[in-house]
Amino acid sequence: MKSRILGLAALLAVSLAAISCQGTDPSGEQDVIPVMKVPRETEAAAGGSQFVKVAAVGQWTLSVDYIDGDGWIHLSKTTDSGNASVDMTIDPNEAETPRKATLVLKTAKHEVSKEITQMGKVTAATSGWLELPAFEHKEGFFFGTHSMDGGAYVSEEESGVRNWSFYYDYDAYVSWWVAYPLNRSLRGSGSRSDMWQATDPLLPADAVCDISGGSYGGGWTRGHQIPSADRLDYEANVSTFYPTNMTPQDYDFNGEIWANLEGAVRNWSFSSDTLYVCTGADIRNSYNWSGNKTGHAAKVPTHYYKALLRKRGQEYSAVGYYMPHTSSIAGNDYQDYVCSISELETLTGIDFFVNLPALLGADKAKEIEEASPSETLKNW
């Protein structure tokens, strides 16, 4: 409660400072522009709740103007005076398309607004993106996709080229997987920004580990799922330093065998039209947690994996990797852990490249996923 009061006071101080030159009205009351802070302006398809913070002088009203649909946003209060927190609850979106509404804060003389976007219930079966595995929109998990500027991907028309998608576990404070397409164009040009972020703009700040000031406690380093070097244009690179892309990882494992595999993936992408990548952390049987220097303890994966689907011309081929998360294998050859996609699906319980059958037919997709990895890699 104390932190909430301090936060509202800070918001009001900013508002007062911003309009200090506006003076007073004839009645002697200060003419203050209100401030409204919405923790996340993009909500998941599953919906949820968040506190909208209002800092104002005098009476105010809060309302919703719907751009799409009606009645799917609920406010715990619509009028008050001074500083307050309003609980905003958003219903699940059962449609496949996003929907929008505008949150409007009014005082006697001023009006400020924020546009709220709720993602559609896009599934791997309907999105058509080849990198996505099958997943569920369920309580305790968040599926989101970033655009190349690091914000929320809504559609190709509105957001341009997609960046990376993730399936985040609120309880474990890590993403089960991150999926993305990779080629020379998508990699871009530039250098590693090292802009470690405290938050992901698609999630509330307190739902993630703050990795901006240093690594996880307990000796675990910050391990990327989509590597920084796979997105070198500046804003796209910064997004790879979001906490939703990080897991607590052994230092030697991260710097040797995992880094070597990441480099091999990039090299393969350069000789591909596109390499579709799903990289992930297996935490299903983990009972180990990091320290909480980042604000939360995060679950430490027992294994890491990569599922790779290569398109070159009209040909598709695929391989997987699944390796134990331990420093004892740091100096090993990553090819010791190669497997077919079918084998990887058995090991992880995940259905990879779920859109491939629709593109190539079930028999051809099965042939690709069951192919011997050693034979497949001869042509990579």
C-alpha positions as CSV (number, residue, x, y, z in Angstrom):
1,M,0.0,0.0,0.0
2,K,2.9,2.4,0.9
3,S,4.5,1.8,-2.5
4,R,1.2,2.5,-4.3
5,I,0.7,5.8,-2.5
6,L,4.3,6.8,-3.3
7,G,3.7,5.9,-6.9
8,L,0.6,8.0,-7.1
9,A,2.4,10.9,-5.4
10,A,5.2,10.7,-8.0
11,L,2.6,10.7,-10.8
12,L,1.0,13.8,-9.4
13,A,4.4,15.5,-9.0
14,V,5.2,14.9,-12.6
15,S,1.8,16.3,-13.6
16,L,2.2,19.4,-11.5
17,A,5.7,20.0,-12.8
18,A,4.6,19.5,-16.4
19,I,2.0,22.3,-16.1
20,S,3.6,24.6,-13.6
21,C,3.4,27.5,-16.0
22,Q,-0.3,27.1,-16.7
23,G,-1.3,29.1,-13.6
24,T,-4.7,29.2,-12.0
25,D,-8.2,29.7,-13.1
26,P,-10.4,32.7,-11.9
27,S,-11.6,30.7,-9.0
28,G,-8.1,30.3,-7.7
29,E,-7.9,26.6,-8.3
30,Q,-4.7,25.3,-10.0
31,D,-5.3,24.2,-13.6
32,V,-3.7,20.7,-13.5
33,I,-3.6,18.2,-16.3
34,P,-4.4,14.7,-14.8
35,V,-2.1,11.8,-15.3
36,M,-3.3,8.2,-16.1
37,K,-0.8,5.3,-15.9
38,V,-1.8,1.9,-17.5
39,P,0.8,-0.8,-16.7
40,R,0.2,-2.6,-20.0
41,E,-1.7,-1.2,-22.9
42,T,-1.6,-4.5,-24.8
43,E,-3.5,-7.3,-23.0
44,A,-3.3,-11.1,-23.8
45,A,-6.3,-12.9,-25.4
46,A,-6.9,-14.6,-22.0
47,G,-7.7,-11.3,-20.4
48,G,-6.7,-10.3,-16.9
49,S,-6.7,-7.5,-14.3
50,Q,-4.4,-4.5,-13.7
51,F,-4.5,-1.4,-11.6
52,V,-4.9,1.9,-13.6
53,K,-3.3,4.7,-11.5
54,V,-4.9,8.2,-11.6
55,A,-3.3,11.4,-10.3
56,A,-5.5,14.4,-10.5
57,V,-6.7,17.5,-8.6
58,G,-10.5,17.6,-8.0
59,Q,-13.2,15.4,-9.4
60,W,-12.6,13.1,-12.3
61,T,-14.4,10.4,-14.4
62,L,-13.0,7.4,-16.1
63,S,-14.8,5.8,-19.0
64,V,-14.3,3.3,-21.9
65,D,-15.0,4.2,-25.6
66,Y,-15.1,0.9,-27.5
67,I,-13.6,0.8,-31.0
68,D,-14.3,-3.0,-31.3
69,G,-17.1,-4.8,-29.5
70,D,-18.7,-3.6,-26.3
71,G,-18.6,-4.3,-22.6
72,W,-15.4,-6.3,-22.4
73,I,-13.6,-3.9,-20.0
74,H,-14.8,-3.5,-16.4
75,L,-13.7,-0.7,-14.0
76,S,-13.9,-0.9,-10.2
77,K,-14.8,2.8,-10.2
78,T,-15.7,5.4,-12.8
79,T,-15.6,8.5,-10.7
80,D,-13.6,9.8,-7.7
81,S,-11.4,12.7,-6.7
82,G,-7.6,13.1,-6.2
83,N,-5.3,10.2,-6.5
84,A,-6.6,6.6,-6.9
85,S,-6.0,3.1,-8.2
86,V,-8.8,1.6,-10.4
87,D,-9.0,-2.1,-10.9
88,M,-9.5,-2.7,-14.7
89,T,-10.6,-6.2,-15.6
90,I,-10.5,-7.4,-19.3
91,D,-12.6,-10.3,-20.4
92,P,-11.1,-13.1,-22.5
93,N,-11.2,-12.5,-26.2
94,E,-12.5,-15.6,-28.0
95,A,-12.1,-14.1,-31.5
96,E,-9.0,-14.6,-33.5
97,T,-8.6,-10.9,-34.3
98,P,-7.4,-8.2,-31.9
99,R,-9.9,-5.6,-30.5
100,K,-9.4,-2.1,-29.2
101,A,-10.9,0.4,-26.8
102,T,-9.9,3.8,-25.5
103,L,-9.7,4.5,-21.8
104,V,-10.7,8.2,-21.2
105,L,-9.9,10.2,-18.0
106,K,-11.7,13.6,-17.7
107,T,-11.5,16.4,-15.2
108,A,-13.4,19.7,-15.3
109,K,-11.0,21.1,-17.9
110,H,-8.9,18.3,-19.3
111,E,-9.1,15.0,-21.0
112,V,-6.4,12.3,-21.4
113,S,-6.7,8.9,-23.0
114,K,-4.9,5.6,-23.6
115,E,-5.7,3.1,-26.3
116,I,-6.1,-0.5,-25.0
117,T,-5.4,-3.4,-27.4
118,Q,-6.4,-7.0,-26.6
119,M,-4.8,-9.6,-28.7
120,G,-6.9,-12.1,-30.6
121,K,-7.0,-15.8,-29.7
122,V,-4.5,-16.7,-32.4
123,T,-3.5,-20.3,-32.3
124,A,-0.6,-22.1,-34.1
125,A,-3.2,-23.8,-36.3
126,T,-4.6,-20.5,-37.5
127,S,-1.6,-18.2,-37.6
128,G,0.2,-20.1,-40.3
129,W,3.6,-19.2,-38.8
130,L,5.9,-22.2,-39.3
131,E,8.1,-21.6,-36.2
132,L,5.2,-21.9,-33.8
133,P,4.6,-25.1,-31.8
134,A,1.2,-26.1,-30.5
135,F,0.2,-24.3,-27.3
136,E,-2.8,-23.6,-25.1
137,H,-4.2,-20.2,-24.1
138,K,-4.7,-21.1,-20.4
139,E,-4.5,-19.5,-17.0
140,G,-1.0,-18.9,-15.7
141,F,0.5,-18.5,-19.2
142,F,0.9,-15.7,-21.6
143,F,1.5,-16.0,-25.4
144,G,2.7,-12.9,-27.1
145,T,4.6,-11.7,-30.2
146,H,7.0,-8.8,-30.4
147,S,7.3,-6.5,-33.5
148,M,10.7,-5.4,-34.7
149,D,10.5,-2.2,-32.6
150,G,10.1,-4.3,-29.5
151,G,6.4,-3.5,-28.9
152,A,3.4,-5.8,-29.4
153,Y,2.9,-7.4,-32.8
154,V,-0.8,-7.0,-33.7
155,S,-0.9,-7.9,-37.5
156,E,1.5,-7.7,-40.5
157,E,-0.5,-4.7,-41.8
158,E,-0.2,-2.8,-38.5
159,S,3.1,-4.1,-37.1
160,G,5.2,-5.0,-40.1
161,V,7.5,-8.0,-39.9
162,R,7.1,-10.2,-36.8
163,N,10.1,-10.5,-34.4
164,W,9.8,-13.3,-31.8
165,S,7.0,-15.0,-30.0
166,F,7.1,-16.4,-26.5
167,Y,5.1,-18.6,-24.1
168,Y,5.6,-17.3,-20.6
169,D,4.9,-19.1,-17.4
170,Y,3.9,-16.6,-14.7
171,D,4.6,-19.0,-11.8
172,A,8.1,-20.0,-13.1
173,Y,9.1,-16.5,-14.3
174,V,10.5,-17.9,-17.5
175,S,9.2,-18.6,-21.0
176,W,8.8,-22.3,-21.9
177,W,9.9,-21.4,-25.5
178,V,10.7,-18.5,-27.8
179,A,10.0,-19.0,-31.6
180,Y,11.1,-16.9,-34.5
181,P,12.1,-16.9,-38.2
182,L,15.8,-16.3,-39.1
183,N,17.6,-15.3,-42.2
184,R,20.1,-12.6,-43.2
185,S,17.5,-9.9,-43.7
186,L,15.8,-10.6,-40.4
187,R,19.1,-10.7,-38.6
188,G,19.8,-7.1,-39.7
189,S,23.0,-5.2,-39.1
190,G,24.5,-3.6,-36.0
191,S,26.0,-4.8,-32.8
192,R,25.0,-6.1,-29.4
193,S,23.3,-3.4,-27.4
194,D,23.6,-5.0,-23.9
195,M,20.5,-3.0,-23.0
196,W,19.3,-5.3,-20.3
197,Q,15.6,-4.5,-19.5
198,A,13.7,-4.5,-16.3
199,T,10.4,-5.3,-18.0
200,D,8.7,-6.6,-21.1
201,P,6.2,-4.0,-22.4
202,L,3.6,-6.8,-22.9
203,L,3.5,-7.8,-19.2
204,P,3.2,-6.0,-15.9
205,A,6.5,-5.1,-14.3
206,D,5.9,-7.3,-11.3
207,A,5.3,-10.3,-13.4
208,V,8.9,-10.7,-14.6
209,C,12.4,-10.8,-13.2
210,D,14.2,-7.4,-13.3
211,I,17.4,-8.4,-15.1
212,S,18.5,-4.8,-15.8
213,G,20.9,-4.5,-12.9
214,G,22.7,-7.9,-13.0
215,S,22.3,-11.6,-13.3
216,Y,20.0,-13.9,-11.4
217,G,21.0,-14.7,-7.9
218,G,22.5,-18.1,-7.0
219,G,25.3,-17.9,-9.5
220,W,23.1,-18.2,-12.6
221,T,23.8,-16.1,-15.6
222,R,21.2,-14.5,-17.9
223,G,20.8,-16.9,-20.8
224,H,19.1,-15.7,-24.0
225,Q,16.6,-17.9,-25.8
226,I,16.6,-15.9,-29.0
227,P,20.3,-14.8,-29.2
228,S,21.2,-11.2,-29.3
229,A,23.2,-11.9,-32.5
230,D,20.0,-13.1,-34.3
231,R,18.5,-9.6,-34.2
232,L,21.1,-6.8,-34.8
233,D,18.9,-3.9,-35.8
234,Y,18.9,-1.7,-32.7
235,E,15.3,-1.8,-31.5
236,A,15.0,-5.5,-32.4
237,N,18.3,-6.2,-30.5
238,V,17.1,-4.4,-27.4
239,S,14.0,-6.6,-27.4
240,T,16.2,-9.7,-27.0
241,F,17.2,-8.3,-23.6
242,Y,13.7,-8.5,-22.3
243,P,13.3,-10.7,-19.2
244,T,10.8,-12.9,-21.0
245,N,13.6,-14.0,-23.3
246,M,15.9,-14.9,-20.3
247,T,16.3,-18.0,-18.2
248,P,18.8,-18.7,-15.3
249,Q,21.6,-20.6,-17.1
250,D,24.9,-22.1,-16.0
251,Y,27.8,-19.9,-17.0
252,D,30.0,-22.5,-18.6
253,F,27.0,-24.2,-20.3
254,N,26.0,-20.8,-21.7
255,G,29.4,-19.7,-22.9
256,E,30.4,-22.9,-24.5
257,I,28.1,-25.6,-25.9
258,W,25.0,-23.5,-26.0
259,A,26.8,-20.6,-27.6
260,N,28.4,-23.0,-30.2
261,L,25.0,-24.3,-31.1
262,E,23.6,-20.8,-31.5
263,G,26.4,-19.9,-33.8
264,A,25.7,-23.0,-35.9
265,V,22.1,-22.1,-36.2
266,R,23.0,-18.6,-37.5
267,N,25.4,-20.2,-40.1
268,W,22.7,-22.6,-41.3
269,S,20.2,-19.6,-41.6
270,F,22.6,-17.9,-44.0
271,S,22.4,-20.8,-46.5
272,S,18.6,-21.0,-46.1
273,D,15.7,-19.0,-47.4
274,T,14.5,-19.0,-43.9
275,L,15.3,-21.1,-40.8
276,Y,12.3,-21.4,-38.4
277,V,13.5,-21.7,-34.9
278,C,11.8,-22.8,-31.6
279,T,14.2,-22.7,-28.7
280,G,13.2,-23.5,-25.2
281,A,13.8,-24.4,-21.6
282,D,12.4,-27.6,-20.1
283,I,11.3,-26.9,-16.6
284,R,8.6,-29.6,-16.2
285,N,10.6,-31.6,-13.7
286,S,12.7,-28.9,-12.2
287,Y,12.8,-28.3,-8.4
288,N,15.7,-25.8,-8.6
289,W,15.2,-22.1,-8.3
290,S,17.5,-19.2,-8.9
291,G,18.2,-16.5,-6.3
292,N,16.0,-13.5,-6.2
293,K,18.4,-10.6,-6.9
294,T,16.1,-9.8,-9.9
295,G,13.0,-9.4,-7.7
296,H,11.8,-13.0,-8.1
297,A,13.3,-16.4,-8.0
298,A,13.0,-18.1,-11.4
299,K,12.8,-21.8,-12.1
300,V,16.1,-23.3,-13.4
301,P,15.6,-25.5,-16.5
302,T,16.8,-29.1,-16.4
303,H,17.3,-29.2,-20.2
304,Y,17.4,-26.9,-23.2
305,Y,16.3,-27.6,-26.7
306,K,16.1,-26.3,-30.2
307,A,13.7,-27.3,-33.0
308,L,14.9,-26.1,-36.5
309,L,12.9,-26.2,-39.7
310,R,14.9,-25.1,-42.8
311,K,13.3,-23.9,-46.0
312,R,15.5,-23.7,-49.1
313,G,13.8,-23.3,-52.4
314,Q,10.8,-25.6,-52.3
315,E,12.5,-28.1,-49.9
316,Y,12.0,-28.3,-46.2
317,S,14.1,-30.3,-43.7
318,A,14.3,-30.3,-39.9
319,V,16.4,-31.4,-36.9
320,G,16.2,-31.0,-33.1
321,Y,18.6,-30.7,-30.2
322,Y,18.0,-31.6,-26.6
323,M,20.7,-31.3,-23.9
324,P,20.9,-31.5,-20.2
325,H,21.5,-28.2,-18.4
326,T,24.8,-28.8,-16.7
327,S,28.4,-27.5,-16.8
328,S,29.6,-31.1,-17.2
329,I,28.7,-31.0,-20.9
330,A,30.1,-27.5,-21.6
331,G,33.0,-28.8,-23.6
332,N,31.1,-31.4,-25.5
333,D,30.1,-31.3,-29.2
334,Y,26.5,-30.1,-29.6
335,Q,26.1,-32.7,-32.3
336,D,26.2,-35.3,-29.5
337,Y,22.6,-34.1,-28.6
338,V,21.0,-34.0,-32.1
339,C,17.8,-35.8,-32.7
340,S,14.8,-35.9,-35.1
341,I,11.9,-33.6,-34.5
342,S,9.7,-36.6,-33.7
343,E,12.2,-37.6,-31.0
344,L,12.3,-34.1,-29.7
345,E,8.5,-34.1,-29.4
346,T,8.7,-37.2,-27.3
347,L,11.3,-35.7,-25.1
348,T,9.5,-32.4,-24.5
349,G,5.9,-33.3,-24.9
350,I,5.5,-30.4,-27.4
351,D,4.1,-30.7,-31.0
352,F,6.6,-28.6,-33.1
353,F,5.9,-27.0,-36.4
354,V,2.2,-27.6,-36.1
355,N,1.4,-25.7,-39.3
356,L,3.7,-27.8,-41.5
357,P,1.0,-30.5,-42.3
358,A,-1.3,-27.8,-43.6
359,L,1.4,-26.5,-45.9
360,L,2.9,-29.8,-47.2
361,G,0.4,-32.5,-46.2
362,A,0.5,-34.8,-43.2
363,D,2.6,-37.6,-44.8
364,K,5.3,-35.2,-46.0
365,A,5.4,-33.4,-42.7
366,K,5.7,-36.7,-40.9
367,E,8.6,-37.7,-43.2
368,I,10.4,-34.5,-42.4
369,E,10.0,-34.7,-38.7
370,E,11.0,-38.4,-38.6
371,A,14.1,-38.0,-40.9
372,S,17.5,-39.1,-39.6
373,P,19.2,-35.9,-38.3
374,S,22.6,-37.1,-39.4
375,E,21.4,-37.5,-43.0
376,T,19.5,-34.2,-42.9
377,L,22.5,-32.3,-41.8
378,K,24.6,-33.5,-44.7
379,N,22.6,-31.1,-46.9
380,W,22.8,-28.1,-44.4
